[in-house]
């Protein structure tokens, strides 16, 4: 008996259409047939998994809880997020940063205020000008021992 994968993540939306457009435009997600529930819900394809958006009046987006998404073009998403003013440097102290093992993280807020982490496996593949805008996690918190080898990518970088 064991877990196989994450099936879906479900997050709050103030406006389902606005949030769906955000994820479609920035990440290329596509709408899926959605089951009917008592509350408004919309399902999106996120690779082999799903992102579920739900709308309820008694829910607010948490400040630091987040969903993390791998993208096929970090530079394009970074530039678009920056141009839209979406970068968030408050929840985890830095808007975008990289680790000595090479992986990169960027934090943005969706229209409902949900925190979204955008990940990339290898900082060395990015434009040096963009990299100059990223913080070094190691400059904030020393990465020693196993922490220096830690990776977001099970089985090693992609």
N, C-alpha and C positions, 0 to 999 in steps of 0.2 A: 504494500500500500504506500503510495507516495504522490506528491503533487507533480503534475506534468508541465504546466506553464500557467501564466496569468491568462485567463479567458477574456476579461474585460476590466476596465476601470470606469467607474461611474462618478460624474462630477456635476455640480450644480450649474445651471444657466439661468440668468435673469430673463433672457429672451432666447428661446430655442433657435430661431432663425438667425439672429445676430451671431450667436456662438457657433452654430453650424457653419456659417459663411467664414468665420474666422479660421476654423480648423480646415475647411476646404481650401481656402485661399493660401494660407501660410504653410500648410503641411500636405496639401493634395489629398486629404482624406475624402472618402466618398460615402454618401448616404446609403444605408442598408434598409431593407424592409424591417419595420419595427413593430414589436408586439404592442398591444393596447393595454395600458395600465390605468389605474385611477388618476394618476398625475401625468401631465404631458412629458413624453420621453422621445428622444431621437437617437438612433444608433448610427455610428460612423465606423467604417473600416479603417483600422490602424494596423497595416501589415496583415499578419495572420490573426491578430487580436482585434478587439473592438474598444472604442471609446463611447460610452453612453452618456448622453446629456439628459438631465432631468430638470424640471422646473417646479419649484415649490416656494410658497411664500414664507415658510418658517425656517428657511435655510440660508446661511451665508457661507461664502468661500472661506476656508481656513487660511491663516496667514502664512504658515510654513509648510503644511502638507502639500505634496505636489505629485504630479504625474511626470515621468521622464520619457522623452521620445527621441529615438535615433532618427536622423534625417539623412537623405542622400546627397545634400548639398548644404553643408553648414554655413559656408560663406554667404550664399543667397539668403538663407533664413536669417542670419545675423544682420545683414544689411537691411533687409525688409523690416525686421523687428526694430532695429535702431531708427529707421526712417519713420516708423509709426509711433515711436516713443514708448515701446512696450517693455524695454529692458528694466528689470527690477534688481536693485542693488541692496535692498533693505532686508529681505527675508534671510539671506545667507551671506550677507556682508559684501558681496561682489556681484556685479551684473554678469560677468563672464570670466572664466578662469581656466587654467590648465594645470595638470598634475605632472610630476616628474616622469611618470610612466607614459605620458603622452596624451591621455584622454582630456577632452575639453567639455566644459559645462557652461551653459548660458541659461539665465533665468528671465522669464517673461511673464506677464499677466494677461489672461484672456479677458474678454469683455465682462464676464461675471466676477472678475477678481481672482480666479483660480491661478495658482502658481504652476507654471509649466517649465520643466527643465528640458533643455534641448542638448543632446549629447553627440559627441563626435569622437571617434577612436584614436585619431593621430594628429596632434598639433603640427607635426612636421610637414603635413600635406597642405597646410593652409598658407595663404598669402602672408608673407612676413609683415606687411603693413597692417593687416587685420590682427595678427598675433601681437603686435605692439600695443593693441588696445585691450588685450586680455591681461588679467592679473595672474600672477604665479601663486597658486595655493601655498606652495612651499615658503613664499615670502611672508605669508600670514601665519602659517602653522608649519613648523618643521616636519618633514616626512622622513621618519627614521625606521629602520628595520623593515618589517613586513609592510608597513604603511607606504614605504617608497615603491613597492611592487604592486600595490593594490590596483585593481582594475574594475571598471564598470562592466567589462565584457567577459562573461563566463567563458572559460576556455581560451582566454587571451584576446588580444585585439583582433578586430575583423580584418 
